[in-house]
Amino acid sequence: MSSYPKLQAVIGDADEFIRFLALAAVVVTPTETVAICRDPDDDRLIEAALAARADAIVTGDQDLLTLGDIAQIQILTPRKFLETLHPNT
């Protein structure tokens, strides 16, 4: 049984998906500091995404989702992200 029920509902086998993400992960060191989120702890995620030159941040966190796009980085729910990968499903 997965310990990620919300993720499981969207993608199926969440544990397998998380193992895949761990294999594909790239560790970055942020080079700039931002202070733009309602929740200051979320600023670290923006900093990491900027350092990685990420295309998207995938999250269910409303404090991040309300930001929209940051420096051409889309902030998307998991469902919306999957829709961008498979727009006709």
PyMOL Python script that loads the backbone (N, CA, C, O; Angstrom):
from pymol import cmd

cmd.read_pdbstr("""\
ATOM      1  N   MET A   1       0.847  -1.185   0.000  1.00  0.00           N
ATOM      2  CA  MET A   1       0.000   0.000   0.000  1.00  0.00           C
ATOM      3  C   MET A   1       0.891   1.246   0.000  1.00  0.00           C
ATOM      4  O   MET A   1       1.817   1.354   0.804  1.00  0.00           O
ATOM      5  N   SER A   2       0.615   2.149  -0.874  1.00  0.00           N
ATOM      6  CA  SER A   2       1.395   3.372  -1.009  1.00  0.00           C
ATOM      7  C   SER A   2       1.175   4.303   0.171  1.00  0.00           C
ATOM      8  O   SER A   2       0.086   4.354   0.743  1.00  0.00           O
ATOM      9  N   SER A   3       2.210   5.032   0.524  1.00  0.00           N
ATOM     10  CA  SER A   3       2.076   6.052   1.561  1.00  0.00           C
ATOM     11  C   SER A   3       1.782   7.416   0.937  1.00  0.00           C
ATOM     12  O   SER A   3       1.876   8.440   1.614  1.00  0.00           O
ATOM     13  N   TYR A   4       1.431   7.435  -0.333  1.00  0.00           N
ATOM     14  CA  TYR A   4       1.118   8.658  -1.066  1.00  0.00           C
ATOM     15  C   TYR A   4      -0.248   8.520  -1.736  1.00  0.00           C
ATOM     16  O   TYR A   4      -0.320   8.445  -2.963  1.00  0.00           O
ATOM     17  N   PRO A   5      -1.332   8.483  -0.960  1.00  0.00           N
ATOM     18  CA  PRO A   5      -2.649   8.195  -1.557  1.00  0.00           C
ATOM     19  C   PRO A   5      -3.099   9.211  -2.600  1.00  0.00           C
ATOM     20  O   PRO A   5      -3.706   8.821  -3.598  1.00  0.00           O
ATOM     21  N   LYS A   6      -2.826  10.488  -2.408  1.00  0.00           N
ATOM     22  CA  LYS A   6      -3.241  11.483  -3.406  1.00  0.00           C
ATOM     23  C   LYS A   6      -2.497  11.281  -4.715  1.00  0.00           C
ATOM     24  O   LYS A   6      -3.091  11.350  -5.791  1.00  0.00           O
ATOM     25  N   LEU A   7      -1.200  11.032  -4.621  1.00  0.00           N
ATOM     26  CA  LEU A   7      -0.403  10.786  -5.819  1.00  0.00           C
ATOM     27  C   LEU A   7      -0.847   9.493  -6.494  1.00  0.00           C
ATOM     28  O   LEU A   7      -0.944   9.423  -7.719  1.00  0.00           O
ATOM     29  N   GLN A   8      -1.114   8.477  -5.686  1.00  0.00           N
ATOM     30  CA  GLN A   8      -1.577   7.192  -6.215  1.00  0.00           C
ATOM     31  C   GLN A   8      -2.853   7.365  -7.028  1.00  0.00           C
ATOM     32  O   GLN A   8      -3.017   6.728  -8.069  1.00  0.00           O
ATOM     33  N   ALA A   9      -3.753   8.218  -6.565  1.00  0.00           N
ATOM     34  CA  ALA A   9      -5.021   8.420  -7.265  1.00  0.00           C
ATOM     35  C   ALA A   9      -4.805   9.025  -8.651  1.00  0.00           C
ATOM     36  O   ALA A   9      -5.611   8.798  -9.553  1.00  0.00           O
ATOM     37  N   VAL A  10      -3.741   9.784  -8.828  1.00  0.00           N
ATOM     38  CA  VAL A  10      -3.488  10.446 -10.105  1.00  0.00           C
ATOM     39  C   VAL A  10      -2.652   9.585 -11.045  1.00  0.00           C
ATOM     40  O   VAL A  10      -2.946   9.513 -12.238  1.00  0.00           O
ATOM     41  N   ILE A  11      -1.608   8.926 -10.522  1.00  0.00           N
ATOM     42  CA  ILE A  11      -0.667   8.241 -11.417  1.00  0.00           C
ATOM     43  C   ILE A  11      -0.664   6.727 -11.303  1.00  0.00           C
ATOM     44  O   ILE A  11       0.018   6.070 -12.089  1.00  0.00           O
ATOM     45  N   GLY A  12      -1.378   6.157 -10.382  1.00  0.00           N
ATOM     46  CA  GLY A  12      -1.367   4.701 -10.233  1.00  0.00           C
ATOM     47  C   GLY A  12      -0.378   4.281  -9.171  1.00  0.00           C
ATOM     48  O   GLY A  12      -0.562   4.605  -7.997  1.00  0.00           O
ATOM     49  N   ASP A  13       0.669   3.566  -9.555  1.00  0.00           N
ATOM     50  CA  ASP A  13       1.643   3.052  -8.593  1.00  0.00           C
ATOM     51  C   ASP A  13       2.621   4.157  -8.180  1.00  0.00           C
ATOM     52  O   ASP A  13       3.653   4.359  -8.820  1.00  0.00           O
ATOM     53  N   ALA A  14       2.282   4.858  -7.113  1.00  0.00           N
ATOM     54  CA  ALA A  14       3.088   5.994  -6.664  1.00  0.00           C
ATOM     55  C   ALA A  14       4.478   5.565  -6.221  1.00  0.00           C
ATOM     56  O   ALA A  14       5.450   6.274  -6.480  1.00  0.00           O
ATOM     57  N   ASP A  15       4.591   4.424  -5.562  1.00  0.00           N
ATOM     58  CA  ASP A  15       5.904   3.981  -5.087  1.00  0.00           C
ATOM     59  C   ASP A  15       6.859   3.748  -6.257  1.00  0.00           C
ATOM     60  O   ASP A  15       8.028   4.130  -6.190  1.00  0.00           O
ATOM     61  N   GLU A  16       6.371   3.131  -7.316  1.00  0.00           N
ATOM     62  CA  GLU A  16       7.201   2.905  -8.501  1.00  0.00           C
ATOM     63  C   GLU A  16       7.581   4.238  -9.155  1.00  0.00           C
ATOM     64  O   GLU A  16       8.721   4.417  -9.584  1.00  0.00           O
ATOM     65  N   PHE A  17       6.641   5.159  -9.231  1.00  0.00           N
ATOM     66  CA  PHE A  17       6.899   6.474  -9.818  1.00  0.00           C
ATOM     67  C   PHE A  17       7.958   7.219  -9.014  1.00  0.00           C
ATOM     68  O   PHE A  17       8.844   7.845  -9.597  1.00  0.00           O
ATOM     69  N   ILE A  18       7.883   7.161  -7.700  1.00  0.00           N
ATOM     70  CA  ILE A  18       8.856   7.848  -6.846  1.00  0.00           C
ATOM     71  C   ILE A  18      10.244   7.218  -6.996  1.00  0.00           C
ATOM     72  O   ILE A  18      11.246   7.933  -6.986  1.00  0.00           O
ATOM     73  N   ARG A  19      10.315   5.890  -7.136  1.00  0.00           N
ATOM     74  CA  ARG A  19      11.613   5.241  -7.387  1.00  0.00           C
ATOM     75  C   ARG A  19      12.202   5.737  -8.715  1.00  0.00           C
ATOM     76  O   ARG A  19      13.401   5.999  -8.807  1.00  0.00           O
ATOM     77  N   PHE A  20      11.364   5.861  -9.727  1.00  0.00           N
ATOM     78  CA  PHE A  20      11.819   6.380 -11.019  1.00  0.00           C
ATOM     79  C   PHE A  20      12.340   7.813 -10.868  1.00  0.00           C
ATOM     80  O   PHE A  20      13.398   8.149 -11.399  1.00  0.00           O
ATOM     81  N   LEU A  21      11.602   8.646 -10.151  1.00  0.00           N
ATOM     82  CA  LEU A  21      12.047  10.030  -9.948  1.00  0.00           C
ATOM     83  C   LEU A  21      13.389  10.087  -9.234  1.00  0.00           C
ATOM     84  O   LEU A  21      14.234  10.917  -9.568  1.00  0.00           O
ATOM     85  N   ALA A  22      13.591   9.214  -8.258  1.00  0.00           N
ATOM     86  CA  ALA A  22      14.862   9.199  -7.529  1.00  0.00           C
ATOM     87  C   ALA A  22      16.021   8.862  -8.469  1.00  0.00           C
ATOM     88  O   ALA A  22      17.113   9.412  -8.329  1.00  0.00           O
ATOM     89  N   LEU A  23      15.789   7.971  -9.413  1.00  0.00           N
ATOM     90  CA  LEU A  23      16.835   7.613 -10.376  1.00  0.00           C
ATOM     91  C   LEU A  23      17.130   8.751 -11.346  1.00  0.00           C
ATOM     92  O   LEU A  23      18.265   8.915 -11.793  1.00  0.00           O
ATOM     93  N   ALA A  24      16.110   9.531 -11.669  1.00  0.00           N
ATOM     94  CA  ALA A  24      16.254  10.606 -12.653  1.00  0.00           C
ATOM     95  C   ALA A  24      16.618  11.948 -12.015  1.00  0.00           C
ATOM     96  O   ALA A  24      16.868  12.921 -12.726  1.00  0.00           O
ATOM     97  N   ALA A  25      16.650  12.007 -10.698  1.00  0.00           N
ATOM     98  CA  ALA A  25      16.857  13.278  -9.998  1.00  0.00           C
ATOM     99  C   ALA A  25      18.253  13.845 -10.240  1.00  0.00           C
ATOM    100  O   ALA A  25      19.230  13.113 -10.402  1.00  0.00           O
ATOM    101  N   VAL A  26      18.309  15.156 -10.259  1.00  0.00           N
ATOM    102  CA  VAL A  26      19.571  15.888 -10.367  1.00  0.00           C
ATOM    103  C   VAL A  26      19.658  16.803  -9.143  1.00  0.00           C
ATOM    104  O   VAL A  26      18.728  17.558  -8.859  1.00  0.00           O
ATOM    105  N   VAL A  27      20.770  16.731  -8.427  1.00  0.00           N
ATOM    106  CA  VAL A  27      20.963  17.553  -7.239  1.00  0.00           C
ATOM    107  C   VAL A  27      21.573  18.884  -7.672  1.00  0.00           C
ATOM    108  O   VAL A  27      22.562  18.916  -8.403  1.00  0.00           O
ATOM    109  N   VAL A  28      20.971  19.982  -7.212  1.00  0.00           N
ATOM    110  CA  VAL A  28      21.478  21.311  -7.546  1.00  0.00           C
ATOM    111  C   VAL A  28      21.749  22.095  -6.273  1.00  0.00           C
ATOM    112  O   VAL A  28      21.213  21.793  -5.207  1.00  0.00           O
ATOM    113  N   THR A  29      22.586  23.096  -6.409  1.00  0.00           N
ATOM    114  CA  THR A  29      22.851  24.031  -5.319  1.00  0.00           C
ATOM    115  C   THR A  29      22.343  25.391  -5.758  1.00  0.00           C
ATOM    116  O   THR A  29      22.872  25.971  -6.706  1.00  0.00           O
ATOM    117  N   PRO A  30      21.323  25.911  -5.083  1.00  0.00           N
ATOM    118  CA  PRO A  30      20.809  27.227  -5.475  1.00  0.00           C
ATOM    119  C   PRO A  30      21.894  28.293  -5.416  1.00  0.00           C
ATOM    120  O   PRO A  30      22.744  28.293  -4.526  1.00  0.00           O
ATOM    121  N   THR A  31      21.842  29.206  -6.392  1.00  0.00           N
ATOM    122  CA  THR A  31      22.839  30.277  -6.471  1.00  0.00           C
ATOM    123  C   THR A  31      22.242  31.648  -6.206  1.00  0.00           C
ATOM    124  O   THR A  31      22.964  32.641  -6.120  1.00  0.00           O
ATOM    125  N   GLU A  32      20.925  31.700  -6.075  1.00  0.00           N
ATOM    126  CA  GLU A  32      20.281  32.968  -5.754  1.00  0.00           C
ATOM    127  C   GLU A  32      19.221  32.748  -4.691  1.00  0.00           C
ATOM    128  O   GLU A  32      18.707  31.642  -4.522  1.00  0.00           O
ATOM    129  N   THR A  33      18.906  33.815  -3.980  1.00  0.00           N
ATOM    130  CA  THR A  33      17.904  33.771  -2.925  1.00  0.00           C
ATOM    131  C   THR A  33      16.676  34.539  -3.381  1.00  0.00           C
ATOM    132  O   THR A  33      16.784  35.632  -3.937  1.00  0.00           O
ATOM    133  N   VAL A  34      15.502  33.956  -3.140  1.00  0.00           N
ATOM    134  CA  VAL A  34      14.254  34.641  -3.450  1.00  0.00           C
ATOM    135  C   VAL A  34      13.417  34.736  -2.181  1.00  0.00           C
ATOM    136  O   VAL A  34      13.581  33.948  -1.249  1.00  0.00           O
ATOM    137  N   ALA A  35      12.530  35.702  -2.164  1.00  0.00           N
ATOM    138  CA  ALA A  35      11.587  35.871  -1.055  1.00  0.00           C
ATOM    139  C   ALA A  35      10.261  36.307  -1.664  1.00  0.00           C
ATOM    140  O   ALA A  35       9.886  37.477  -1.585  1.00  0.00           O
ATOM    141  N   ILE A  36       9.547  35.344  -2.279  1.00  0.00           N
ATOM    142  CA  ILE A  36       8.330  35.697  -3.000  1.00  0.00           C
ATOM    143  C   ILE A  36       7.095  34.904  -2.563  1.00  0.00           C
ATOM    144  O   ILE A  36       5.971  35.261  -2.915  1.00  0.00           O
ATOM    145  N   CYS A  37       7.303  33.840  -1.804  1.00  0.00           N
ATOM    146  CA  CYS A  37       6.183  32.968  -1.437  1.00  0.00           C
ATOM    147  C   CYS A  37       5.514  33.427  -0.145  1.00  0.00           C
ATOM    148  O   CYS A  37       6.151  34.006   0.734  1.00  0.00           O
ATOM    149  N   ARG A  38       4.202  33.150  -0.054  1.00  0.00           N
ATOM    150  CA  ARG A  38       3.488  33.421   1.208  1.00  0.00           C
ATOM    151  C   ARG A  38       4.103  32.609   2.340  1.00  0.00           C
ATOM    152  O   ARG A  38       4.200  33.083   3.472  1.00  0.00           O
ATOM    153  N   ASP A  39       4.519  31.383   2.030  1.00  0.00           N
ATOM    154  CA  ASP A  39       5.186  30.517   2.998  1.00  0.00           C
ATOM    155  C   ASP A  39       6.684  30.587   2.703  1.00  0.00           C
ATOM    156  O   ASP A  39       7.130  30.038   1.696  1.00  0.00           O
ATOM    157  N   PRO A  40       7.463  31.243   3.548  1.00  0.00           N
ATOM    158  CA  PRO A  40       8.892  31.415   3.277  1.00  0.00           C
ATOM    159  C   PRO A  40       9.650  30.101   3.065  1.00  0.00           C
ATOM    160  O   PRO A  40      10.672  30.093   2.379  1.00  0.00           O
ATOM    161  N   ASP A  41       9.175  28.999   3.633  1.00  0.00           N
ATOM    162  CA  ASP A  41       9.835  27.713   3.417  1.00  0.00           C
ATOM    163  C   ASP A  41       9.768  27.285   1.948  1.00  0.00           C
ATOM    164  O   ASP A  41      10.635  26.551   1.475  1.00  0.00           O
ATOM    165  N   ASP A  42       8.749  27.739   1.235  1.00  0.00           N
ATOM    166  CA  ASP A  42       8.600  27.381  -0.183  1.00  0.00           C
ATOM    167  C   ASP A  42       9.591  28.109  -1.077  1.00  0.00           C
ATOM    168  O   ASP A  42       9.825  27.690  -2.211  1.00  0.00           O
ATOM    169  N   ASP A  43      10.169  29.184  -0.585  1.00  0.00           N
ATOM    170  CA  ASP A  43      11.159  29.906  -1.391  1.00  0.00           C
ATOM    171  C   ASP A  43      12.322  29.005  -1.785  1.00  0.00           C
ATOM    172  O   ASP A  43      12.900  29.171  -2.859  1.00  0.00           O
ATOM    173  N   ARG A  44      12.670  28.050  -0.922  1.00  0.00           N
ATOM    174  CA  ARG A  44      13.773  27.125  -1.230  1.00  0.00           C
ATOM    175  C   ARG A  44      13.466  26.292  -2.468  1.00  0.00           C
ATOM    176  O   ARG A  44      14.368  25.969  -3.241  1.00  0.00           O
ATOM    177  N   LEU A  45      12.192  25.942  -2.658  1.00  0.00           N
ATOM    178  CA  LEU A  45      11.815  25.177  -3.853  1.00  0.00           C
ATOM    179  C   LEU A  45      11.976  26.012  -5.113  1.00  0.00           C
ATOM    180  O   LEU A  45      12.438  25.517  -6.141  1.00  0.00           O
ATOM    181  N   ILE A  46      11.597  27.274  -5.030  1.00  0.00           N
ATOM    182  CA  ILE A  46      11.784  28.187  -6.169  1.00  0.00           C
ATOM    183  C   ILE A  46      13.270  28.339  -6.468  1.00  0.00           C
ATOM    184  O   ILE A  46      13.679  28.291  -7.628  1.00  0.00           O
ATOM    185  N   GLU A  47      14.074  28.521  -5.432  1.00  0.00           N
ATOM    186  CA  GLU A  47      15.520  28.666  -5.613  1.00  0.00           C
ATOM    187  C   GLU A  47      16.127  27.436  -6.292  1.00  0.00           C
ATOM    188  O   GLU A  47      16.956  27.567  -7.192  1.00  0.00           O
ATOM    189  N   ALA A  48      15.715  26.249  -5.863  1.00  0.00           N
ATOM    190  CA  ALA A  48      16.223  25.014  -6.472  1.00  0.00           C
ATOM    191  C   ALA A  48      15.773  24.893  -7.924  1.00  0.00           C
ATOM    192  O   ALA A  48      16.554  24.492  -8.786  1.00  0.00           O
ATOM    193  N   ALA A  49      14.518  25.239  -8.193  1.00  0.00           N
ATOM    194  CA  ALA A  49      14.012  25.175  -9.573  1.00  0.00           C
ATOM    195  C   ALA A  49      14.763  26.143 -10.478  1.00  0.00           C
ATOM    196  O   ALA A  49      15.078  25.811 -11.620  1.00  0.00           O
ATOM    197  N   LEU A  50      15.046  27.324  -9.977  1.00  0.00           N
ATOM    198  CA  LEU A  50      15.817  28.290 -10.765  1.00  0.00           C
ATOM    199  C   LEU A  50      17.221  27.770 -11.046  1.00  0.00           C
ATOM    200  O   LEU A  50      17.713  27.880 -12.169  1.00  0.00           O
ATOM    201  N   ALA A  51      17.867  27.203 -10.026  1.00  0.00           N
ATOM    202  CA  ALA A  51      19.222  26.671 -10.198  1.00  0.00           C
ATOM    203  C   ALA A  51      19.243  25.517 -11.191  1.00  0.00           C
ATOM    204  O   ALA A  51      20.211  25.350 -11.933  1.00  0.00           O
ATOM    205  N   ALA A  52      18.182  24.725 -11.206  1.00  0.00           N
ATOM    206  CA  ALA A  52      18.106  23.577 -12.113  1.00  0.00           C
ATOM    207  C   ALA A  52      17.629  23.965 -13.504  1.00  0.00           C
ATOM    208  O   ALA A  52      17.632  23.144 -14.422  1.00  0.00           O
ATOM    209  N   ARG A  53      17.219  25.217 -13.653  1.00  0.00           N
ATOM    210  CA  ARG A  53      16.609  25.667 -14.912  1.00  0.00           C
ATOM    211  C   ARG A  53      15.429  24.761 -15.270  1.00  0.00           C
ATOM    212  O   ARG A  53      15.284  24.311 -16.407  1.00  0.00           O
ATOM    213  N   ALA A  54      14.599  24.512 -14.267  1.00  0.00           N
ATOM    214  CA  ALA A  54      13.454  23.613 -14.419  1.00  0.00           C
ATOM    215  C   ALA A  54      12.418  24.205 -15.352  1.00  0.00           C
ATOM    216  O   ALA A  54      12.289  25.423 -15.473  1.00  0.00           O
ATOM    217  N   ASP A  55      11.687  23.329 -16.004  1.00  0.00           N
ATOM    218  CA  ASP A  55      10.557  23.737 -16.833  1.00  0.00           C
ATOM    219  C   ASP A  55       9.303  23.894 -15.987  1.00  0.00           C
ATOM    220  O   ASP A  55       8.431  24.705 -16.297  1.00  0.00           O
ATOM    221  N   ALA A  56       9.219  23.103 -14.908  1.00  0.00           N
ATOM    222  CA  ALA A  56       8.001  23.109 -14.100  1.00  0.00           C
ATOM    223  C   ALA A  56       8.293  22.691 -12.669  1.00  0.00           C
ATOM    224  O   ALA A  56       9.249  21.968 -12.387  1.00  0.00           O
ATOM    225  N   ILE A  57       7.439  23.168 -11.779  1.00  0.00           N
ATOM    226  CA  ILE A  57       7.355  22.678 -10.407  1.00  0.00           C
ATOM    227  C   ILE A  57       5.991  22.013 -10.313  1.00  0.00           C
ATOM    228  O   ILE A  57       4.971  22.633 -10.614  1.00  0.00           O
ATOM    229  N   VAL A  58       5.971  20.764  -9.900  1.00  0.00           N
ATOM    230  CA  VAL A  58       4.716  20.018  -9.786  1.00  0.00           C
ATOM    231  C   VAL A  58       4.397  19.886  -8.311  1.00  0.00           C
ATOM    232  O   VAL A  58       5.170  19.305  -7.549  1.00  0.00           O
ATOM    233  N   THR A  59       3.242  20.433  -7.906  1.00  0.00           N
ATOM    234  CA  THR A  59       2.916  20.509  -6.482  1.00  0.00           C
ATOM    235  C   THR A  59       1.417  20.616  -6.260  1.00  0.00           C
ATOM    236  O   THR A  59       0.663  20.991  -7.157  1.00  0.00           O
ATOM    237  N   GLY A  60       1.010  20.285  -5.071  1.00  0.00           N
ATOM    238  CA  GLY A  60      -0.363  20.528  -4.641  1.00  0.00           C
ATOM    239  C   GLY A  60      -0.420  21.668  -3.640  1.00  0.00           C
ATOM    240  O   GLY A  60      -1.489  21.982  -3.116  1.00  0.00           O
ATOM    241  N   ASP A  61       0.710  22.284  -3.372  1.00  0.00           N
ATOM    242  CA  ASP A  61       0.825  23.356  -2.382  1.00  0.00           C
ATOM    243  C   ASP A  61       0.201  24.643  -2.926  1.00  0.00           C
ATOM    244  O   ASP A  61       0.692  25.216  -3.899  1.00  0.00           O
ATOM    245  N   GLN A  62      -0.870  25.085  -2.300  1.00  0.00           N
ATOM    246  CA  GLN A  62      -1.582  26.282  -2.774  1.00  0.00           C
ATOM    247  C   GLN A  62      -0.730  27.540  -2.705  1.00  0.00           C
ATOM    248  O   GLN A  62      -0.898  28.441  -3.526  1.00  0.00           O
ATOM    249  N   ASP A  63       0.179  27.620  -1.742  1.00  0.00           N
ATOM    250  CA  ASP A  63       1.046  28.799  -1.663  1.00  0.00           C
ATOM    251  C   ASP A  63       1.920  28.920  -2.907  1.00  0.00           C
ATOM    252  O   ASP A  63       2.193  30.028  -3.368  1.00  0.00           O
ATOM    253  N   LEU A  64       2.357  27.795  -3.448  1.00  0.00           N
ATOM    254  CA  LEU A  64       3.139  27.826  -4.693  1.00  0.00           C
ATOM    255  C   LEU A  64       2.248  27.989  -5.915  1.00  0.00           C
ATOM    256  O   LEU A  64       2.573  28.751  -6.826  1.00  0.00           O
ATOM    257  N   LEU A  65       1.135  27.283  -5.940  1.00  0.00           N
ATOM    258  CA  LEU A  65       0.248  27.334  -7.112  1.00  0.00           C
ATOM    259  C   LEU A  65      -0.280  28.737  -7.373  1.00  0.00           C
ATOM    260  O   LEU A  65      -0.488  29.104  -8.529  1.00  0.00           O
ATOM    261  N   THR A  66      -0.501  29.526  -6.335  1.00  0.00           N
ATOM    262  CA  THR A  66      -1.018  30.882  -6.528  1.00  0.00           C
ATOM    263  C   THR A  66      -0.013  31.793  -7.228  1.00  0.00           C
ATOM    264  O   THR A  66      -0.382  32.863  -7.714  1.00  0.00           O
ATOM    265  N   LEU A  67       1.239  31.384  -7.283  1.00  0.00           N
ATOM    266  CA  LEU A  67       2.263  32.209  -7.934  1.00  0.00           C
ATOM    267  C   LEU A  67       2.164  32.158  -9.459  1.00  0.00           C
ATOM    268  O   LEU A  67       2.625  33.074 -10.140  1.00  0.00           O
ATOM    269  N   GLY A  68       1.570  31.100  -9.995  1.00  0.00           N
ATOM    270  CA  GLY A  68       1.532  30.968 -11.455  1.00  0.00           C
ATOM    271  C   GLY A  68       2.902  30.588 -11.966  1.00  0.00           C
ATOM    272  O   GLY A  68       3.501  29.636 -11.465  1.00  0.00           O
ATOM    273  N   ASP A  69       3.414  31.303 -12.945  1.00  0.00           N
ATOM    274  CA  ASP A  69       4.742  31.037 -13.492  1.00  0.00           C
ATOM    275  C   ASP A  69       5.765  31.951 -12.831  1.00  0.00           C
ATOM    276  O   ASP A  69       5.482  33.109 -12.524  1.00  0.00           O
ATOM    277  N   ILE A  70       6.953  31.412 -12.621  1.00  0.00           N
ATOM    278  CA  ILE A  70       8.061  32.184 -12.064  1.00  0.00           C
ATOM    279  C   ILE A  70       9.238  32.044 -13.020  1.00  0.00           C
ATOM    280  O   ILE A  70       9.738  30.940 -13.231  1.00  0.00           O
ATOM    281  N   ALA A  71       9.675  33.140 -13.590  1.00  0.00           N
ATOM    282  CA  ALA A  71      10.835  33.132 -14.503  1.00  0.00           C
ATOM    283  C   ALA A  71      10.732  31.999 -15.522  1.00  0.00           C
ATOM    284  O   ALA A  71      11.689  31.252 -15.724  1.00  0.00           O
ATOM    285  N   GLN A  72       9.591  31.876 -16.151  1.00  0.00           N
ATOM    286  CA  GLN A  72       9.295  30.879 -17.181  1.00  0.00           C
ATOM    287  C   GLN A  72       9.232  29.453 -16.636  1.00  0.00           C
ATOM    288  O   GLN A  72       9.266  28.499 -17.413  1.00  0.00           O
ATOM    289  N   ILE A  73       9.140  29.292 -15.323  1.00  0.00           N
ATOM    290  CA  ILE A  73       8.930  27.979 -14.716  1.00  0.00           C
ATOM    291  C   ILE A  73       7.447  27.869 -14.397  1.00  0.00           C
ATOM    292  O   ILE A  73       6.914  28.662 -13.621  1.00  0.00           O
ATOM    293  N   GLN A  74       6.784  26.889 -14.995  1.00  0.00           N
ATOM    294  CA  GLN A  74       5.366  26.681 -14.714  1.00  0.00           C
ATOM    295  C   GLN A  74       5.215  26.026 -13.340  1.00  0.00           C
ATOM    296  O   GLN A  74       6.013  25.166 -12.967  1.00  0.00           O
ATOM    297  N   ILE A  75       4.200  26.430 -12.600  1.00  0.00           N
ATOM    298  CA  ILE A  75       3.880  25.787 -11.331  1.00  0.00           C
ATOM    299  C   ILE A  75       2.526  25.122 -11.535  1.00  0.00           C
ATOM    300  O   ILE A  75       1.507  25.792 -11.705  1.00  0.00           O
ATOM    301  N   LEU A  76       2.534  23.778 -11.516  1.00  0.00           N
ATOM    302  CA  LEU A  76       1.371  23.001 -11.917  1.00  0.00           C
ATOM    303  C   LEU A  76       0.981  21.972 -10.867  1.00  0.00           C
ATOM    304  O   LEU A  76       1.825  21.473 -10.123  1.00  0.00           O
ATOM    305  N   THR A  77      -0.304  21.665 -10.819  1.00  0.00           N
ATOM    306  CA  THR A  77      -0.754  20.527 -10.025  1.00  0.00           C
ATOM    307  C   THR A  77      -0.299  19.250 -10.727  1.00  0.00           C
ATOM    308  O   THR A  77      -0.025  19.274 -11.927  1.00  0.00           O
ATOM    309  N   PRO A  78      -0.214  18.134 -10.000  1.00  0.00           N
ATOM    310  CA  PRO A  78       0.155  16.884 -10.666  1.00  0.00           C
ATOM    311  C   PRO A  78      -0.786  16.553 -11.834  1.00  0.00           C
ATOM    312  O   PRO A  78      -0.335  16.111 -12.890  1.00  0.00           O
ATOM    313  N   ARG A  79      -2.065  16.765 -11.644  1.00  0.00           N
ATOM    314  CA  ARG A  79      -3.032  16.464 -12.711  1.00  0.00           C
ATOM    315  C   ARG A  79      -2.776  17.334 -13.939  1.00  0.00           C
ATOM    316  O   ARG A  79      -2.774  16.832 -15.064  1.00  0.00           O
ATOM    317  N   LYS A  80      -2.559  18.632 -13.734  1.00  0.00           N
ATOM    318  CA  LYS A  80      -2.310  19.537 -14.862  1.00  0.00           C
ATOM    319  C   LYS A  80      -0.996  19.181 -15.566  1.00  0.00           C
ATOM    320  O   LYS A  80      -0.895  19.263 -16.791  1.00  0.00           O
ATOM    321  N   PHE A  81      -0.006  18.791 -14.786  1.00  0.00           N
ATOM    322  CA  PHE A  81       1.272  18.379 -15.374  1.00  0.00           C
ATOM    323  C   PHE A  81       1.076  17.167 -16.270  1.00  0.00           C
ATOM    324  O   PHE A  81       1.581  17.134 -17.392  1.00  0.00           O
ATOM    325  N   LEU A  82       0.344  16.171 -15.781  1.00  0.00           N
ATOM    326  CA  LEU A  82       0.092  14.991 -16.598  1.00  0.00           C
ATOM    327  C   LEU A  82      -0.707  15.333 -17.844  1.00  0.00           C
ATOM    328  O   LEU A  82      -0.500  14.731 -18.898  1.00  0.00           O
ATOM    329  N   GLU A  83      -1.617  16.290 -17.735  1.00  0.00           N
ATOM    330  CA  GLU A  83      -2.375  16.734 -18.906  1.00  0.00           C
ATOM    331  C   GLU A  83      -1.460  17.379 -19.945  1.00  0.00           C
ATOM    332  O   GLU A  83      -1.700  17.249 -21.145  1.00  0.00           O
ATOM    333  N   THR A  84      -0.424  18.068 -19.498  1.00  0.00           N
ATOM    334  CA  THR A  84       0.506  18.673 -20.467  1.00  0.00           C
ATOM    335  C   THR A  84       1.338  17.604 -21.161  1.00  0.00           C
ATOM    336  O   THR A  84       1.765  17.801 -22.299  1.00  0.00           O
ATOM    337  N   LEU A  85       1.576  16.477 -20.499  1.00  0.00           N
ATOM    338  CA  LEU A  85       2.328  15.379 -21.114  1.00  0.00           C
ATOM    339  C   LEU A  85       1.461  14.600 -22.088  1.00  0.00           C
ATOM    340  O   LEU A  85       1.943  14.131 -23.119  1.00  0.00           O
ATOM    341  N   HIS A  86       0.172  14.460 -21.761  1.00  0.00           N
ATOM    342  CA  HIS A  86      -0.766  13.691 -22.574  1.00  0.00           C
ATOM    343  C   HIS A  86      -2.031  14.517 -22.764  1.00  0.00           C
ATOM    344  O   HIS A  86      -3.044  14.234 -22.125  1.00  0.00           O
ATOM    345  N   PRO A  87      -1.999  15.535 -23.627  1.00  0.00           N
ATOM    346  CA  PRO A  87      -3.113  16.474 -23.742  1.00  0.00           C
ATOM    347  C   PRO A  87      -4.436  15.871 -24.243  1.00  0.00           C
ATOM    348  O   PRO A  87      -5.482  16.484 -24.029  1.00  0.00           O
ATOM    349  N   ASN A  88      -4.439  14.738 -24.878  1.00  0.00           N
ATOM    350  CA  ASN A  88      -5.663  14.177 -25.440  1.00  0.00           C
ATOM    351  C   ASN A  88      -6.273  13.065 -24.603  1.00  0.00           C
ATOM    352  O   ASN A  88      -7.132  12.331 -25.091  1.00  0.00           O
ATOM    353  N   THR A  89      -5.843  12.924 -23.340  1.00  0.00           N
ATOM    354  CA  THR A  89      -6.408  11.857 -22.495  1.00  0.00           C
ATOM    355  C   THR A  89      -7.286  12.423 -21.414  1.00  0.00           C
ATOM    356  O   THR A  89      -7.843  11.670 -20.614  1.00  0.00           O
TER     357      THR A  89
END
""", "prot")
cmd.dss("prot")
cmd.show_as("cartoon", "prot")
cmd.util.cbc("prot")
cmd.orient("prot")
